[in-house]
């Protein structure tokens, strides 16, 4: 079956030629019918490098986003533009060695629809590994209820028919892994070798990872609303216990209870609970409002594939 490799590109003008060269050495052995889709999500010289590669190699397609929308938004744009029967997604920084792709392809057996690559050893720092574990196990696993969340990663292969699950995806906050989890339960993994980043630093920081986790929780789960309900019950129980204690102290003649302090504590607790509830509801309403405004998942400024089609029509 033919294969498409989708690569979101962000500030990687110097790395892309090396990445494409290594992919060109590997992909023909996987299948003669292959393509590389470069989705440029930055406003620097990365587009010039991607366009030059697309003009040099007929199996390379370059897509330029109108602005920076984020990695997952760029991935969805590339996935929708892919033509292969199997789609591989990978990073542009050479941390995912192209030479390991045959392992990934071989792992996609007839009984599986989606395979994730699991690194032999993590190449990130301790803080990044910790936040990555938290995002996978706590957010994706427990909060989102995604099975086998610990194997999730940016290097993956899946059958193209799963792309139908992206048809209704819209809005600025999207997650490829969550949408894929809606489309199939036939998921596997394979251990591969990872390399260090070729140059530069990752755009993912603790702040951006935390923001992404919050977006995923509020965008794809109602558990925060349920947690607010539980918080309300908990505070209600505490309030009943405190009331019972005050009644007991009243009938036993203990008048040392500071009424103002007790009242102030109750007001503070209930005010805090109300503000938390309003804040969570406000986040959800804000997302509904943003979705109603029709904010796009992405906008493509230009694509080399469109130019090829136009040239073919003119020559015909």
BAKE-183034 format. One record per residue (C-alpha): y, x, z. Coordinates in nm, 3 decimals, m for minus. Layout:
REM residues N
<site yy="Y" xx="X" zz="Z"/>
...
//
This chain:
REM residues 316
<site yy="0.000" xx="0.000" zz="0.000"/>
<site yy="0.354" xx="0.118" zz="m0.079"/>
<site yy="0.573" xx="0.241" zz="0.203"/>
<site yy="0.945" xx="0.235" zz="0.282"/>
<site yy="1.108" xx="0.469" zz="0.533"/>
<site yy="1.422" xx="0.323" zz="0.691"/>
<site yy="1.658" xx="0.572" zz="0.857"/>
<site yy="1.977" xx="0.465" zz="1.039"/>
<site yy="2.224" xx="0.752" zz="0.989"/>
<site yy="2.502" xx="0.835" zz="1.232"/>
<site yy="2.700" xx="1.159" zz="1.207"/>
<site yy="2.413" xx="1.340" zz="1.037"/>
<site yy="2.564" xx="1.476" zz="0.716"/>
<site yy="2.421" xx="1.823" zz="0.776"/>
<site yy="2.074" xx="1.702" zz="0.874"/>
<site yy="2.005" xx="1.445" zz="0.602"/>
<site yy="1.924" xx="1.694" zz="0.322"/>
<site yy="1.663" xx="1.862" zz="0.543"/>
<site yy="1.521" xx="1.527" zz="0.651"/>
<site yy="1.487" xx="1.398" zz="0.293"/>
<site yy="1.336" xx="1.729" zz="0.178"/>
<site yy="1.066" xx="1.708" zz="0.445"/>
<site yy="1.004" xx="1.341" zz="0.369"/>
<site yy="0.971" xx="1.422" zz="m0.001"/>
<site yy="0.698" xx="1.671" zz="0.085"/>
<site yy="0.501" xx="1.417" zz="0.291"/>
<site yy="0.544" xx="1.072" zz="0.135"/>
<site yy="0.368" xx="1.137" zz="m0.199"/>
<site yy="0.049" xx="1.213" zz="m0.006"/>
<site yy="0.081" xx="0.883" zz="0.181"/>
<site yy="0.132" xx="0.668" zz="m0.129"/>
<site yy="0.274" xx="0.736" zz="m0.478"/>
<site yy="0.496" xx="0.429" zz="m0.448"/>
<site yy="0.741" xx="0.512" zz="m0.171"/>
<site yy="1.111" xx="0.495" zz="m0.096"/>
<site yy="1.365" xx="0.619" zz="0.159"/>
<site yy="1.640" xx="0.383" zz="0.276"/>
<site yy="1.935" xx="0.560" zz="0.437"/>
<site yy="2.165" xx="0.321" zz="0.626"/>
<site yy="2.491" xx="0.498" zz="0.708"/>
<site yy="2.654" xx="0.360" zz="1.023"/>
<site yy="2.937" xx="0.611" zz="1.066"/>
<site yy="3.267" xx="0.678" zz="0.892"/>
<site yy="3.238" xx="1.055" zz="0.851"/>
<site yy="3.087" xx="1.262" zz="0.571"/>
<site yy="2.740" xx="1.116" zz="0.629"/>
<site yy="2.791" xx="0.863" zz="0.349"/>
<site yy="2.876" xx="1.137" zz="0.099"/>
<site yy="2.555" xx="1.320" zz="0.190"/>
<site yy="2.344" xx="1.003" zz="0.169"/>
<site yy="2.498" xx="0.898" zz="m0.164"/>
<site yy="2.440" xx="1.245" zz="m0.310"/>
<site yy="2.074" xx="1.227" zz="m0.210"/>
<site yy="2.041" xx="0.880" zz="m0.362"/>
<site yy="2.189" xx="1.003" zz="m0.690"/>
<site yy="1.958" xx="1.304" zz="m0.690"/>
<site yy="1.636" xx="1.121" zz="m0.606"/>
<site yy="1.548" xx="0.787" zz="m0.763"/>
<site yy="1.335" xx="0.678" zz="m0.465"/>
<site yy="1.625" xx="0.719" zz="m0.219"/>
<site yy="1.848" xx="0.420" zz="m0.151"/>
<site yy="2.172" xx="0.460" zz="0.044"/>
<site yy="2.350" xx="0.174" zz="0.218"/>
<site yy="2.694" xx="0.207" zz="0.367"/>
<site yy="2.800" xx="m0.025" zz="0.649"/>
<site yy="3.156" xx="m0.153" zz="0.659"/>
<site yy="3.195" xx="m0.020" zz="1.014"/>
<site yy="2.984" xx="0.102" zz="1.303"/>
<site yy="2.763" xx="m0.187" zz="1.413"/>
<site yy="2.499" xx="m0.004" zz="1.615"/>
<site yy="2.155" xx="0.138" zz="1.550"/>
<site yy="1.956" xx="m0.185" zz="1.565"/>
<site yy="2.201" xx="m0.369" zz="1.337"/>
<site yy="2.173" xx="m0.085" zz="1.085"/>
<site yy="1.795" xx="m0.098" zz="1.113"/>
<site yy="1.788" xx="m0.468" zz="1.031"/>
<site yy="2.005" xx="m0.405" zz="0.725"/>
<site yy="1.765" xx="m0.135" zz="0.607"/>
<site yy="1.456" xx="m0.342" zz="0.683"/>
<site yy="1.591" xx="m0.631" zz="0.477"/>
<site yy="1.663" xx="m0.395" zz="0.186"/>
<site yy="1.321" xx="m0.224" zz="0.193"/>
<site yy="1.078" xx="m0.290" zz="m0.092"/>
<site yy="0.755" xx="m0.137" zz="0.041"/>
<site yy="0.455" xx="m0.324" zz="0.179"/>
<site yy="0.478" xx="m0.115" zz="0.496"/>
<site yy="0.800" xx="m0.016" zz="0.669"/>
<site yy="0.850" xx="0.295" zz="0.880"/>
<site yy="1.162" xx="0.333" zz="1.093"/>
<site yy="1.266" xx="0.672" zz="1.229"/>
<site yy="1.570" xx="0.858" zz="1.359"/>
<site yy="1.787" xx="1.087" zz="1.148"/>
<site yy="1.801" xx="1.383" zz="1.387"/>
<site yy="1.457" xx="1.531" zz="1.304"/>
<site yy="1.323" xx="1.453" zz="1.651"/>
<site yy="1.066" xx="1.248" zz="1.460"/>
<site yy="0.889" xx="1.508" zz="1.243"/>
<site yy="0.815" xx="1.367" zz="0.895"/>
<site yy="0.490" xx="1.564" zz="0.902"/>
<site yy="0.363" xx="1.326" zz="1.173"/>
<site yy="0.404" xx="1.016" zz="0.953"/>
<site yy="0.046" xx="1.033" zz="0.814"/>
<site yy="m0.080" xx="0.982" zz="1.170"/>
<site yy="0.139" xx="0.675" zz="1.203"/>
<site yy="0.022" xx="0.533" zz="0.871"/>
<site yy="m0.345" xx="0.596" zz="0.953"/>
<site yy="m0.304" xx="0.416" zz="1.286"/>
<site yy="m0.195" xx="0.096" zz="1.109"/>
<site yy="m0.550" xx="m0.030" zz="1.064"/>
<site yy="m0.649" xx="m0.370" zz="0.929"/>
<site yy="m0.655" xx="m0.522" zz="1.279"/>
<site yy="m0.296" xx="m0.417" zz="1.358"/>
<site yy="0.043" xx="m0.528" zz="1.226"/>
<site yy="0.268" xx="m0.297" zz="1.425"/>
<site yy="0.218" xx="0.058" zz="1.557"/>
<site yy="0.454" xx="0.260" zz="1.777"/>
<site yy="0.456" xx="0.638" zz="1.800"/>
<site yy="0.425" xx="0.766" zz="2.157"/>
<site yy="0.548" xx="1.125" zz="2.214"/>
<site yy="0.309" xx="1.383" zz="2.355"/>
<site yy="0.594" xx="1.507" zz="2.575"/>
<site yy="0.942" xx="1.364" zz="2.618"/>
<site yy="1.211" xx="1.582" zz="2.460"/>
<site yy="1.501" xx="1.426" zz="2.650"/>
<site yy="1.649" xx="1.526" zz="2.983"/>
<site yy="1.539" xx="1.380" zz="3.319"/>
<site yy="1.828" xx="1.130" zz="3.333"/>
<site yy="1.768" xx="1.007" zz="2.978"/>
<site yy="1.393" xx="0.978" zz="3.047"/>
<site yy="1.462" xx="0.779" zz="3.363"/>
<site yy="1.699" xx="0.538" zz="3.190"/>
<site yy="1.457" xx="0.504" zz="2.899"/>
<site yy="1.177" xx="0.418" zz="3.140"/>
<site yy="1.397" xx="0.162" zz="3.311"/>
<site yy="1.494" xx="0.002" zz="2.980"/>
<site yy="1.131" xx="m0.022" zz="2.870"/>
<site yy="0.945" xx="m0.110" zz="3.189"/>
<site yy="1.203" xx="m0.311" zz="3.381"/>
<site yy="1.413" xx="m0.468" zz="3.107"/>
<site yy="1.173" xx="m0.505" zz="2.813"/>
<site yy="0.856" xx="m0.539" zz="3.018"/>
<site yy="0.932" xx="m0.741" zz="3.329"/>
<site yy="1.253" xx="m0.917" zz="3.232"/>
<site yy="1.182" xx="m0.981" zz="2.864"/>
<site yy="0.807" xx="m1.020" zz="2.906"/>
<site yy="0.718" xx="m0.791" zz="2.613"/>
<site yy="0.354" xx="m0.673" zz="2.632"/>
<site yy="0.299" xx="m0.297" zz="2.628"/>
<site yy="0.671" xx="m0.232" zz="2.664"/>
<site yy="0.602" xx="0.126" zz="2.771"/>
<site yy="0.502" xx="0.224" zz="2.415"/>
<site yy="0.823" xx="0.103" zz="2.250"/>
<site yy="1.013" xx="0.364" zz="2.051"/>
<site yy="1.231" xx="0.424" zz="1.747"/>
<site yy="0.942" xx="0.566" zz="1.541"/>
<site yy="0.733" xx="0.270" zz="1.433"/>
<site yy="0.545" xx="0.125" zz="1.134"/>
<site yy="0.482" xx="m0.241" zz="1.059"/>
<site yy="0.373" xx="m0.463" zz="0.776"/>
<site yy="0.662" xx="m0.595" zz="0.573"/>
<site yy="0.565" xx="m0.961" zz="0.615"/>
<site yy="0.685" xx="m0.934" zz="0.976"/>
<site yy="1.032" xx="m0.910" zz="0.827"/>
<site yy="1.031" xx="m1.289" zz="0.803"/>
<site yy="1.100" xx="m1.287" zz="1.176"/>
<site yy="1.442" xx="m1.138" zz="1.104"/>
<site yy="1.553" xx="m1.423" zz="0.876"/>
<site yy="1.727" xx="m1.617" zz="1.153"/>
<site yy="1.865" xx="m1.312" zz="1.334"/>
<site yy="2.243" xx="m1.321" zz="1.352"/>
<site yy="2.525" xx="m1.216" zz="1.579"/>
<site yy="2.633" xx="m0.871" zz="1.694"/>
<site yy="2.367" xx="m0.819" zz="1.964"/>
<site yy="2.020" xx="m0.766" zz="1.818"/>
<site yy="1.702" xx="m0.580" zz="1.909"/>
<site yy="1.438" xx="m0.485" zz="1.653"/>
<site yy="1.170" xx="m0.446" zz="1.921"/>
<site yy="1.229" xx="m0.789" zz="2.071"/>
<site yy="1.224" xx="m0.962" zz="1.732"/>
<site yy="0.907" xx="m0.776" zz="1.634"/>
<site yy="0.746" xx="m0.889" zz="1.962"/>
<site yy="0.807" xx="m1.248" zz="1.847"/>
<site yy="0.623" xx="m1.195" zz="1.519"/>
<site yy="0.286" xx="m1.047" zz="1.621"/>
<site yy="0.062" xx="m0.956" zz="1.913"/>
<site yy="m0.145" xx="m0.713" zz="1.709"/>
<site yy="0.033" xx="m0.403" zz="1.835"/>
<site yy="m0.101" xx="m0.050" zz="1.875"/>
<site yy="0.018" xx="0.303" zz="1.941"/>
<site yy="m0.054" xx="0.658" zz="1.835"/>
<site yy="0.040" xx="0.986" zz="2.001"/>
<site yy="0.254" xx="1.218" zz="1.789"/>
<site yy="0.444" xx="1.541" zz="1.829"/>
<site yy="0.817" xx="1.517" zz="1.883"/>
<site yy="1.076" xx="1.788" zz="1.824"/>
<site yy="1.414" xx="1.861" zz="1.973"/>
<site yy="1.727" xx="1.729" zz="1.809"/>
<site yy="1.822" xx="1.944" zz="1.510"/>
<site yy="2.191" xx="1.963" zz="1.602"/>
<site yy="2.462" xx="1.784" zz="1.793"/>
<site yy="2.414" xx="1.547" zz="2.084"/>
<site yy="2.265" xx="1.202" zz="2.102"/>
<site yy="2.507" xx="0.910" zz="2.084"/>
<site yy="2.308" xx="0.738" zz="2.358"/>
<site yy="2.458" xx="0.790" zz="2.703"/>
<site yy="2.383" xx="0.630" zz="3.037"/>
<site yy="2.674" xx="0.393" zz="2.976"/>
<site yy="2.558" xx="0.292" zz="2.628"/>
<site yy="2.195" xx="0.249" zz="2.738"/>
<site yy="2.306" xx="0.033" zz="3.032"/>
<site yy="2.523" xx="m0.175" zz="2.800"/>
<site yy="2.234" xx="m0.214" zz="2.556"/>
<site yy="2.002" xx="m0.325" zz="2.837"/>
<site yy="2.254" xx="m0.586" zz="2.957"/>
<site yy="2.300" xx="m0.713" zz="2.601"/>
<site yy="1.924" xx="m0.751" zz="2.560"/>
<site yy="1.880" xx="m0.933" zz="2.892"/>
<site yy="2.166" xx="m1.176" zz="2.833"/>
<site yy="2.092" xx="m1.213" zz="2.462"/>
<site yy="1.719" xx="m1.279" zz="2.475"/>
<site yy="1.635" xx="m1.402" zz="2.826"/>
<site yy="1.732" xx="m1.682" zz="3.065"/>
<site yy="1.598" xx="m1.501" zz="3.371"/>
<site yy="1.948" xx="m1.411" zz="3.500"/>
<site yy="2.021" xx="m1.784" zz="3.523"/>
<site yy="1.696" xx="m1.834" zz="3.712"/>
<site yy="1.787" xx="m1.547" zz="3.943"/>
<site yy="2.119" xx="m1.717" zz="4.022"/>
<site yy="1.922" xx="m2.030" zz="4.114"/>
<site yy="1.697" xx="m1.825" zz="4.344"/>
<site yy="2.005" xx="m1.663" zz="4.495"/>
<site yy="2.146" xx="m2.008" zz="4.566"/>
<site yy="1.826" xx="m2.114" zz="4.742"/>
<site yy="1.823" xx="m1.791" zz="4.944"/>
<site yy="2.182" xx="m1.836" zz="5.058"/>
<site yy="2.108" xx="m2.199" zz="5.138"/>
<site yy="1.817" xx="m2.097" zz="5.361"/>
<site yy="2.034" xx="m1.837" zz="5.532"/>
<site yy="2.301" xx="m2.101" zz="5.585"/>
<site yy="2.049" xx="m2.341" zz="5.745"/>
<site yy="1.918" xx="m2.067" zz="5.973"/>
<site yy="2.272" xx="m1.976" zz="6.077"/>
<site yy="2.352" xx="m2.345" zz="6.142"/>
<site yy="2.039" xx="m2.381" zz="6.355"/>
<site yy="2.137" xx="m2.075" zz="6.553"/>
<site yy="2.488" xx="m2.207" zz="6.613"/>
<site yy="2.351" xx="m2.543" zz="6.730"/>
<site yy="2.109" xx="m2.368" zz="6.965"/>
<site yy="2.388" xx="m2.153" zz="7.111"/>
<site yy="2.604" xx="m2.465" zz="7.155"/>
<site yy="2.341" xx="m2.658" zz="7.354"/>
<site yy="2.248" xx="m2.355" zz="7.565"/>
<site yy="2.609" xx="m2.318" zz="7.671"/>
<site yy="2.673" xx="m1.982" zz="7.509"/>
<site yy="3.036" xx="m2.003" zz="7.404"/>
<site yy="3.075" xx="m1.636" zz="7.312"/>
<site yy="3.030" xx="m1.704" zz="6.942"/>
<site yy="3.347" xx="m1.609" zz="6.753"/>
<site yy="3.413" xx="m1.918" zz="6.546"/>
<site yy="3.658" xx="m1.753" zz="6.311"/>
<site yy="3.423" xx="m1.464" zz="6.236"/>
<site yy="3.136" xx="m1.700" zz="6.165"/>
<site yy="3.348" xx="m1.919" zz="5.939"/>
<site yy="3.489" xx="m1.620" zz="5.753"/>
<site yy="3.138" xx="m1.481" zz="5.698"/>
<site yy="3.015" xx="m1.814" zz="5.560"/>
<site yy="3.311" xx="m1.843" zz="5.326"/>
<site yy="3.261" xx="m1.489" zz="5.202"/>
<site yy="2.890" xx="m1.539" zz="5.137"/>
<site yy="2.929" xx="m1.866" zz="4.952"/>
<site yy="3.230" xx="m1.742" zz="4.757"/>
<site yy="3.033" xx="m1.439" zz="4.646"/>
<site yy="2.741" xx="m1.658" zz="4.537"/>
<site yy="2.974" xx="m1.884" zz="4.341"/>
<site yy="3.145" xx="m1.594" zz="4.167"/>
<site yy="2.810" xx="m1.441" zz="4.071"/>
<site yy="2.691" xx="m1.772" zz="3.930"/>
<site yy="3.015" xx="m1.829" zz="3.739"/>
<site yy="3.003" xx="m1.474" zz="3.603"/>
<site yy="2.649" xx="m1.511" zz="3.470"/>
<site yy="2.724" xx="m1.851" zz="3.318"/>
<site yy="3.040" xx="m1.707" zz="3.166"/>
<site yy="2.841" xx="m1.431" zz="2.995"/>
<site yy="2.609" xx="m1.684" zz="2.837"/>
<site yy="2.894" xx="m1.915" zz="2.732"/>
<site yy="3.080" xx="m1.617" zz="2.586"/>
<site yy="2.779" xx="m1.529" zz="2.372"/>
<site yy="2.746" xx="m1.888" zz="2.255"/>
<site yy="3.114" xx="m1.883" zz="2.166"/>
<site yy="3.078" xx="m1.551" zz="1.980"/>
<site yy="2.778" xx="m1.687" zz="1.791"/>
<site yy="2.972" xx="m2.001" zz="1.701"/>
<site yy="3.253" xx="m1.789" zz="1.559"/>
<site yy="3.001" xx="m1.644" zz="1.311"/>
<site yy="3.046" xx="m1.279" zz="1.405"/>
<site yy="2.820" xx="m1.093" zz="1.159"/>
<site yy="2.525" xx="m0.875" zz="1.248"/>
<site yy="2.650" xx="m0.629" zz="0.986"/>
<site yy="2.846" xx="m0.610" zz="0.660"/>
<site yy="2.744" xx="m0.375" zz="0.377"/>
<site yy="3.037" xx="m0.200" zz="0.214"/>
<site yy="2.836" xx="m0.056" zz="m0.077"/>
<site yy="2.483" xx="0.037" zz="m0.176"/>
<site yy="2.345" xx="0.278" zz="m0.435"/>
<site yy="2.073" xx="0.023" zz="m0.512"/>
<site yy="2.338" xx="m0.223" zz="m0.627"/>
<site yy="2.483" xx="0.043" zz="m0.859"/>
<site yy="2.139" xx="0.112" zz="m1.006"/>
<site yy="2.084" xx="m0.256" zz="m1.075"/>
<site yy="2.423" xx="m0.285" zz="m1.242"/>
<site yy="2.353" xx="0.023" zz="m1.457"/>
<site yy="2.014" xx="m0.115" zz="m1.558"/>
<site yy="2.170" xx="m0.446" zz="m1.664"/>
<site yy="2.434" xx="m0.266" zz="m1.870"/>
<site yy="2.177" xx="m0.044" zz="m2.039"/>
<site yy="1.958" xx="m0.345" zz="m2.112"/>
//
